[in-house]
Amino acid sequence: MHRRASQLVADIWPIVQPRQSSPIATPIKTKDSKGFNRRPRKLPSDDLDAAFKLTDKLVRVAAGTKFTPKRPWKHTKTLRGDEMRLLGMVKPKPPMTETQTVFANDVEDADLGVGPEDASSASNIEVGSLVEIRKGSTYAHGIVLGHSYVNGRMWHLSLHVESDVYIEVPRMADRDLALRGGTGVTPADRIETNARVEILKHLREAEKEINKASMIIGRKNTALYPHVRAKHPDEWASVSLSEAAKLVCDYRPESWSTLVATHKYIMGRPIEFVPHMQSQRLALTYDVRPENHVVKLQRVVDMVRKRSPELEAFIEKARGLILSAREKASESWDEPPSRVVVKDVTLSPDDRTILDVLHLALRRTRNTGVDPFSGVVTSILKRIGLHAHKIVDDVCLRQFLIEMGEMAPWEDIVTQRKELDLDLTPDEESRRVRDQDALVKRGLSSLRPSRAKAKQPLGPEDFYDRDPVEHLRHDFGSLPVYVIDDVSAEELDDGLSVEPVLHEPGSAWIHVHIADPTAVLPPTHVISEAARRMSSSAYFIHRTWPMLPPSLTHNRLSLCSHSRKGEPEPVLTFSFKLDAEGSIVDYDVKAGLIRNVKRVDYDSVQFEYPFGAPQTPGVSHVPVETKDVENMRLIDNLTRRFRQRNRQTLNPFVFSAPIATLVAAAKPIHGAPTTPTWNPSYYRGFPDLTYQVYSQKTMERGSRLFVAECMKTASRVASRWFAAKGVPMLRRSARPPIALEDNGDIERLVARMDEDGFVEHTEFLQSKLHVPSVEYVLEPGIHWSMGIPEGEGYVRVTSPLRRYNDLVAHWQIKDALLRPKASTRLFTPGWLTTYATEVRAYEKLWKHSDQSHRMQWTLMYIKRFIEHPNPPSDRIDPLQSLSAYITEPGRMRDLLTNQFSCHIPSLGLPATIVTPRTTNIPVGQYVNVRVKDIQIGLKALCILELCGGA
């Protein structure tokens, strides 16, 4: 026993256990005592055991350990006890328990198709930063020791994925100290061990500061929600972390410890606040739930707790509606989609409140947060008792809402995400569409004749009343311009023309003519601001949401809209001259007018139809004249030479896995009404869809290949032009892949490329390469995968009708054409740098949304194919013999099973193979599989099992 502990026991012993005084016991300290400088006397041997027990109890009470024997009092700071405990923490540990694997194995929360372009180097967490990592209600603090790429995702610390980090405090520990700590799960040597001990000391001190700040917030006891919720009870609001800290804490609200404590305060109130879905760590902004959502949830929680008669009546009503809906769905399996209202049943206000809460529960949330709806959903659905799911989850909830008529069986969940802000109302009923159409009509009616004096200044609803660069436009006269796109395409924004160079055999100019919405639309217009918020058009299987109003695009901006009226088309033209060897020897960018526009559809696209080709092929091809065929063959030959020449510069390889999509026979396909109804309904039938599988290799051929090559070259020309003029602009840059283990992997892939630069996806997976993320930079950087060298750059300019970033480039070009000698530009380098972060965030959002959307629809199709009550005897069944290849190393699913991410090439789908824990399958290996389960909820999953050898 430590000497001070022994002295303490000796002091308090006569008080806690009165007995006859002992001549050898240490006396109690009195006012006249001079201290305890003399050596304490020993206790009697018969009292020593009791003293040890009493001391242990006192220490444990003070430490709050509730007398558990798991944390014995072994050391004190004077004997380096704290250092010894920290040292024990960094020594090798036994295998993790199931609870500990919550942090290390984030299986269900990983986004589909997360690839190298999904992480930005600008978002990497600085080494030495303090971070908070969350999974549900469990959280932990850590110090970042380094970074590592695993299967295309950025990981920090000891196997913690970047998306788990909710908040960071930079430079909590010295960078050199953090780097000395190493990145392995266990320290490799004494240097790493000592560094980690020091880092853990910093971590302990940081946690003390956070706890102090939390106590200050708790003492003030301020309710944050009433101060930050929206004024309208049905609208969402948002609050930044700094704003929230000032409201809940008066003492040093700007300090890092207060900010972290405020973050914990907010995260502890999931009923009221929701963390940012995509980038909580970077945004440090929280969504504030609408007041009505909170009130309704609390109302239903009370119903569940009290087992109210209103809830019992809803449960009984729901049972009858579900059984009836199942019968109707089975008998109408092959019918066209329809909705039938049940007029003899009426929902009460309490019924409506319960259904509204269950609707709110089927909203995408981060699995790293606490779901306040889970308890209510589980209680209600289990008491209804008509669903065979072992676990009441989002899959079960979606099926319940479909059978209650609150969702259509084909309802798209992804497009309902709040962060996408899409108008789900049909266009003919949408107030937003009506307002936009009225705005466009007013704006177009105010346009003036070309020679009229321009009106200044422009208001937020004013179009340019005349073309700003009309006097600079080059008239291409009767030169044929070929607008090549799908027949169903509505936003036609590019056309091609070719001019052979006289007296230079093999040389020709190719002109890429791009629709010019900036001839009408200024950057200050409310439509431009709405386009920036949307970032790009949204093309989904069941419906399209254009970035610009269709009433403006189809009547004024899209190519062919003017030529149908016999008028010339205003364009921005990006021209490049190719010589006989396929090199660019000259280029130009100009505002132009085209008059001879010819629309042509793609004629050489190859699709695979695993579930059978469509019964009615699409529309017929547009006839093309002989001279036009010769011109397009010339463009094809020129671009092929250029492509081959370009490949000699960087020799990039391309890999792509087969991808599945569905084509709807008729669009749009609407789901359930967007406003609550008081009569339930049921749904019959399902939309007519065609299942297609394609890949980049099958798409880039024929006319699609040379059109794509011309669009890429136009973007290269734009970058060259901006650089030559000294005009700042964002460029899309991608560095070459990095070999993580063997430097010869890249050479081996290059040797296995086909003539078009494609390599097998399995070979790429086995090579263990890291492909750096795409970045937006001001300098003309390299774009390796496109064969664009350093110093040339790539500026997106070819899709201004569907990408706001292209609109920005067009406005910047116009500014340079109109003010060639200006010292400052419309968009400054500072503005562009800030906007680059916005572009990257929106690209990631739309990419993940599109992947999730297509996964949901393809799995809905396959699930209905499997569950068909009366399948035709002659139907094709591609599910009979499936083969998949492994895309990631296996991970622990639970205590008994592993799971392997894989890809099914014949279906174009990613999937998950569940195997026993002892199974080990290398990445890239093919295995025979069969479908075990299809789960469609907030995320769609295809679960497979092995059915044979590799």
Number of C-alpha atoms within 10 A of each C-alpha: 9 10 10 11 13 18 18 14 19 20 16 14 18 17 10 10 8 8 9 7 9 11 8 11 16 22 17 13 12 8 6 6 9 8 9 11 6 6 9 16 14 13 16 11 8 8 9 12 11 11 16 15 11 15 17 16 16 14 16 18 12 10 12 10 14 10 15 10 10 7 10 12 12 12 14 12 9 7 10 11 14 16 18 15 13 20 16 13 15 17 13 10 10 6 8 10 9 13 9 10 14 16 20 15 18 18 13 11 15 14 13 19 13 16 15 18 18 21 22 18 12 8 12 14 24 19 23 23 22 22 25 20 20 22 18 12 11 13 16 11 17 22 26 29 26 23 20 16 17 14 17 21 19 21 21 26 20 19 18 20 22 19 22 24 24 23 22 23 18 18 15 20 22 14 18 12 18 24 17 17 26 21 20 13 13 17 19 13 10 10 12 21 22 19 19 26 21 19 23 20 16 17 19 15 11 17 17 12 17 20 16 15 24 21 13 17 22 14 11 12 11 13 10 16 17 11 12 18 21 17 13 11 14 12 14 16 17 17 17 14 19 17 15 22 25 16 17 21 23 13 13 13 21 15 12 17 21 28 26 24 25 26 24 16 18 21 20 14 14 17 19 21 21 22 24 19 17 15 15 17 20 14 15 18 21 22 18 21 23 19 20 13 20 15 15 17 22 15 15 25 19 13 18 18 10 10 11 12 10 16 18 16 13 19 17 12 17 20 15 11 18 21 13 14 18 16 10 15 18 15 13 15 17 17 13 11 19 14 15 11 13 14 10 7 13 14 15 14 11 17 18 17 18 24 19 17 22 24 15 14 20 21 15 18 17 18 15 22 20 20 16 14 18 15 12 21 23 15 14 19 19 14 11 17 11 13 14 9 11 7 11 18 16 20 18 20 21 24 18 20 18 21 24 25 23 25 23 25 23 21 19 23 21 21 20 16 14 12 12 16 11 13 15 16 17 16 13 8 9 12 13 11 18 13 11 18 16 11 18 19 13 14 18 16 10 13 17 15 11 13 9 10 10 16 12 8 7 14 12 14 17 23 26 22 23 19 20 17 17 15 10 12 16 16 15 15 12 10 14 20 23 22 22 21 21 16 15 9 9 14 21 23 24 26 29 25 21 22 16 16 14 9 7 10 10 16 21 21 21 25 23 27 30 30 26 28 23 25 23 19 23 22 17 14 17 18 22 21 15 13 23 20 15 22 20 24 18 20 13 19 20 22 18 12 18 19 23 25 17 19 16 20 20 17 13 19 28 24 30 25 17 19 15 12 8 11 13 21 25 29 26 27 28 28 24 24 21 23 20 14 13 21 19 18 11 12 19 15 20 18 23 23 20 24 20 17 22 18 18 19 20 15 15 14 14 15 14 16 17 18 18 14 13 15 7 7 8 10 9 8 12 13 9 12 8 8 10 16 11 11 19 18 15 18 22 20 15 26 24 17 17 21 19 17 16 20 19 10 12 16 16 23 24 19 17 15 18 20 21 24 22 19 15 16 16 11 12 14 16 17 22 21 14 13 6 12 13 14 15 19 22 25 26 21 19 19 19 15 18 19 22 22 20 22 18 14 18 17 15 18 17 16 22 21 18 21 25 14 18 26 22 19 25 29 21 23 25 30 29 21 18 21 18 9 14 12 23 22 27 25 25 22 26 22 17 18 18 15 15 12 10 11 12 10 19 19 9 13 19 16 12 14 17 12 9 16 19 18 20 16 17 19 17 20 18 16 20 20 20 19 18 21 18 18 22 23 17 20 19 25 22 22 24 19 20 21 19 24 19 14 14 20 27 30 27 24 26 29 20 27 27 23 22 25 21 18 26 22 22 23 20 20 26 19 19 19 16 14 13 14 10 11 8 13 16 18 16 13 16 9 10 19 15 10 15 18 16 14 19 17 18 18 16 17 16 18 17 17 20 19 17 21 21 21 26 24 24 22 19 18 19 17 16 12 14 14 11 13 12 10 11 8 6 6 9 11 12 13 17 9 12 18 20 28 25 25 24 20 16 22 18 20 20 13 10 10 14 19 24 25 21 25 26 22 19 20 26 21 22 24 24 23 23 21 20 14 16 8 12 14 16 14 21 22 16 19 20 17 23 18 19 13 12 18 17 21 19 20 19 21 21 20 19 24 17 18 14 10 8 13
